[in-house]
Amino acid sequence: MLLADLVIDTFGVDGGLVGVVRNGVGLGTVIAVTCSWQRNRSILWALLAGMLSWLYVLYFALTRRPDEVHGFQAADPGGRDLRL
């Protein structure tokens, strides 16, 4: 199932229901690109991770380093660490 699937229901000539599906970027691809960008800050590595999709997500989960943050880190003008 794709995250960006759009299902448009229209009626055909004979009155039957016809479904049209448009493909988009999958959830695994989005997660893989985000994880790769967080780790490497490289567009080329992010594109490669996007092509590998769920395989890269699994690799990232198994090789996660302790210095990679587990929570959301809010920006603070005073320079303090505001991890949630």
Rosetta blueprint (number, residue, H / E / L):
1 M L
2 L L
3 L L
4 A L
5 D L
6 L E
7 V E
8 I E
9 D E
10 T E
11 F E
12 G L
13 V L
14 D L
15 G L
16 G L
17 L E
18 V E
19 G E
20 V E
21 V E
22 R E
23 N L
24 G L
25 V L
26 G L
27 L H
28 G H
29 T H
30 V H
31 I H
32 A H
33 V H
34 T H
35 C H
36 S H
37 W H
38 Q H
39 R H
40 N H
41 R L
42 S L
43 I H
44 L H
45 W H
46 A H
47 L H
48 L H
49 A H
50 G H
51 M H
52 L H
53 S L
54 W H
55 L H
56 Y H
57 V H
58 L H
59 Y H
60 F H
61 A H
62 L H
63 T L
64 R L
65 R L
66 P L
67 D L
68 E L
69 V L
70 H L
71 G L
72 F L
73 Q E
74 A E
75 A L
76 D L
77 P L
78 G L
79 G L
80 R L
81 D L
82 L E
83 R E
84 L L
